[in-house]
Amino acid sequence: MLSSAKGAGPEPGPDLGALIFRAGLFDAGWYGATHADVALSGLDPATHFRRFGLALGRLPCPDLAARLAPGADPALIPPTLKPAELAALRRHFLPAKPPARAAGRGGRRAPPATPPEFDEAFYLRSNPDIDLSRAASPYDHFLRWGHRRFRNPAPDFDLAWYALTHGHDFATPDENPFLHYLRVGKARGDAGCPPATVRLDPAGARPCPPPPPGLSLCRI
């Protein structure tokens, strides 16, 4: 008689979204203010995080790295998290550091020059969890890891929106949207983010003037 367990797949991992909300690690105000696409989606921050943010590796709160890091103050770790659950969250949000690359003939590689369109202060303020010990500069971090997790380079540049709008013109499917903008988009006048929402002010609104004589308007 064959065992019923034969051929069974691996046990599913814990529901990271449920763990985060149960442990009180989600900051709706911070998440919505940090990621402009939340408001554009029409979803509340919690729903957006469950559907998209978690898969993109977005942090649920600004101090998650400090609260989950190995060796962190035990008082910062939510008591509802079991050791296996804590380990699962660390694997998802705190990936292991890759091995150091060997230096080339000229020694350590020169850090990339930071273009003026990259807002370093904004990048650091919006991503307090990043580990700059592995990067030559905030811009170097953005080029190597940040853009893959949709960490925006400036308040007026939305990586996800730009990729959806201009991705058909990318040299490769995984091209960095910001580099495409610097290479092509800026020169041809492409916007880096969606236009601001236009709201009608009823107090200042005026009725349309009547049509000229002999001209009829089509009303739907």
N, C-alpha and C positions, 0 to 999 in steps of 0.2 A: 504494500500500500504506500502510495507516494505521500509524502508530507505536504500538507497544505501550504507550508511556508516556502516550499521549493519554488524558485523562480520569482519570488516576490521582490519588488523593487525596494530601494532604500526608504527608510521611514522619513516622512516629510519633516522638515525642520519647523521650528516654532514660528508662529505668526508674529513677525517683527512689529508690524503695525499695532497689533493688539498689545504686545509687550510695552511699547512706547507709551500708549495712551493709559494703560493700566498703571504704569509706573509714574505717570505725571510728568513725562519728559517732553511733551509737546507744548510749544509756546505759539499759540495761534497768531497773536499780534505780531510777534517778531517774524514768523514765517511769511505771513502775508505782506509785511512791509519790505522784506528782503527780496522776495521774488515777485516781480511785476506781473508775470504771466498768470498769477493766481487770480487777480481781479479781472483780467481779460477773459479767463476761462468761465467766469460766472459761477464758480464753485466756491464754497466756503473753504478756509484754509485746511481744516481737518480732512475734508473729502478729497481735496486736491492732493494732499500729502499721501493719503492712502492709495490713490489711483496713479499718481505720477511721481511725486517727490521721493517716495521711498525707493522706487526702482532706479531713480536718477542719482541716488546717494545723497540727497539733500538732507541737511541736518534738521531735526525737529526743534532744536533749541540752540542758542548760541554757545552754551557752555557744555555741550554733550561730551566733547573730547576730554575736557578736564574731569568730568564726572565718571567717565567710563575707563579712562586710561589705567593700565596696570600700575599699581603703586599709588593710586589716588587715595585721598582721604576716605576711609570707609563711611564716614558720615555723609559723603556726597552721593554714594551709591544707593539708589532706591531700595528699601528693604524688601519690596515685593519681588525683586528679581532673584531667581535661583541661579546658582553658578553656571549651569548649562545655558540659561537664557542670557546671562551677562556675556558669556563667551560668544554667543551667536551675534549679539549686538556689536561686540568689538570686532568680529570678523567682517561685518558688513560696513561699519562706519570708520573703523580704524585699521585699514589694511596694513599688512606687514611691510616694512621698508624693503625695497629691492636691494640686492647687493650692489656695492659701490662699483662704478665703472672704472676700468683701468684708464689711467691718463695716457693721452696720445704722446707723440714724439715731442710736441711743444709744451708738454706739461698739462695742466688743467685747462679745459676749454674756456675760452673767453665768454663771459655772460652776454646774452643778446642785448642789444641796445633797446631801451624802453622808448617806444614812440610816444609822442605827446598825447595821442588819443587814449592811451591807457592811463586810467586814474588809479594810481597806486594807493592813495589814502582810502578811496572807496573800496578797492579790492580787499585791503586788509580789514577795514571796518565791517564789511559784509561777510567775511570769512574768517572769523576769529579762531577757527579750528586748524587752519593750515600749518604745516610743519615746514618752516623756511630753512631748517637745517639741511634739507635735501635739495635746496634750490639756491641758485646764485642771487636771485632777486625775486620780488613778487611777480614780475613779468615772466621770469623764467619758470616759476611755478605754474603760472597760467598756461604757458605754452606746453608744458610737459604733462600737466594733470588737470588744471582748472577748467579749461574749455570743454574737456570730456565730461565733466560733471555740471556743465552749464553754469559755471561761476562767472557772472558777467564782468567784463573788464572796465566798465564805466557805467554811471547811472543812466546815460543816454544810449546805451547799446545793449540790446536784448539778444543773446545768442540764439535762443530757441526760435524767437520770432524771425530773426534774420535768416536762419537756416530754412525755415518753412517758406519764407517769401522768395529767397534767392538761391535756394539749394540746387535748383535745376541747372544753375550756371557754374557750380563748383567744379574744379578741376578733377577732384576725386570725391567719392561719396562721403568720406570722413574728413574732408578739408576743414580746417579751423575757420569758422564763420568770420571771426574778427580779422584773420589774415586775408581772407577773401575781400573783406571790406577795404582793407588798406591797399590791397593789390589792384582791385578793380572797382569796387562799389563806391568808394569815396570820390573818385575822379568823375564818375558818371552821375553823381548826385543821389545815390541810393541812401535811403534813410536807415539808421541803425536800430530804430525802435518804432513801434506803432505810433501813429499820431495821437496827440492828447485828445481825450474825450471832449466833444463839443456839446455844451449844454445850453438849451434855450432859456433865456431869461424872460418869463412872461411879462414882467413889469416893463421891460424895455421893448417888447415885441410890438410891431405895427402891422396892420392888415395890408395885404397886397393891393396895389392900386388897381382900379378898374381897367379892363382891356380897352385898347383904342377902338373907336367906332368901326364896325364892320368886321371885327376879329372876334371869333367865337373861341372859347376855351373848352377843351375836352376834359370833362370831369369823370373821374373813375369812382 
